[in-house]
């Protein structure tokens, strides 16, 4: 598979979303895994806590993403022990970019979103392509088959200075719209905030309540 095919493959299933807020970052994903046109699972976990200040979302080959996640978590723990503080989103994104560049052709492919708070408490959001290219996002980003629907919605509702609480609702609605528009996005939503209070994932009941508001 050449690099163009790798990039296009990540866009064929899944929808992941990240939003920068005034007091933190919101990360969200669907839970559907596909194999071509076949729905392989509706309980795939694509949202992961790295530490209290950093989280990660992935779209792509499940086994490869789990491999990348395992390396990142180990390195995050080592960093915390040696530096006495949690690994920041920017450091995690740099490490992930290196891992993707070194192993994509051998093991698989993945598109990643990394977000959280810097060591100074500043919200940070990064978008990584399947070959390790990294972009820092000032507002929001999305990867996957439903990204056009999600980004279209966010273009219309996002404003500077929104709170994480508002961001949860926007993330949920962006994912809900992506689910309606694409068979490759579905299952349940998984949404988390990363603020000064730490990493918090929201329950299905809490998200359902927000969507009805």
Number of C-alpha atoms within 10 A of each C-alpha: 9 7 13 9 9 20 18 12 21 23 19 22 26 30 34 35 29 31 28 27 28 14 20 29 32 33 32 28 32 30 22 24 25 20 12 11 10 10 15 12 13 15 14 17 18 25 24 21 18 26 20 18 27 31 26 26 27 28 29 26 18 18 13 18 21 14 13 18 19 13 13 20 17 12 16 21 16 14 16 14 11 9 10 9 13 21 25 25 26 21 15 21 27 15 17 22 20 13 17 25 15 13 15 17 15 8 13 18 27 26 27 28 29 27 32 34 25 19 14 7 14 16 25 23 30 23 24 22 21 25 21 24 16 18 14 17 16 14 18 23 22 27 29 26 25 28 22 17 21 28 19 12 18 22 12 8 8 18 11 10 12 15 16 21 15 14 24 25 20 22 27 24 18 26 32 20 19 27 24 13 16 17 18 27 30 25 16 18 27 23 26 23 29 26 23 15 11 14 21 14 16 13 12 13 8 9 17 13 10 16 13 7 6
